[in-house]
């Protein structure tokens, strides 16, 4: 069954998430002062590790050709902007 799941992220350069194989990541946004991504997942698929990278505006991006852009988020009241990518 296809279901939308939310994954809460840390504001760190690179992190592992456990997500269903073949998931389609939809968006990245701030919710309740935390960074989250949402994905369409098939609940019958196996869970696999994937890696998320987060870059601040003005920071160099490593290995851009192996990354898939998810979205850009702004941190309210802190004037910070982050760009979220999924590693291939």
LINKA-V538118 format. One line per field, one symbol per residue. ss: DSSP state (~ for helix, > for strand, _ for the rest). phi: phi as a letter, one per 30 degrees, with the letter a starting at -180 (. if undefined). burial: I if it has 24 or more other C-alpha atoms within 12 Angstrom, else O. A space follows every 50 residues. Layout:
ss: ???
phi: ???
burial: ???
This chain:
ss: _>>>>>>>>____>>>>>>>___>>>>>>>>__>>>>>>>>>____>>>> >>>>>>_______~~~>>>>>>>>>____>>>>>>>>_
phi: .dbcccbdccdbebacbcbdeidcdcabacbhibdbbbbdbcdddddbdb cccbbdeicdcchedcccdclcbcceichcbbbcbcdd
burial: OOOOOIIIIOIOOOOOIOIIOOIOIIIIIIOOOOIIIIIOIOOOOOOOOI OIIIIOOOOOOOOOOOOOIIIIIIOOOOOOOIIIIIIO
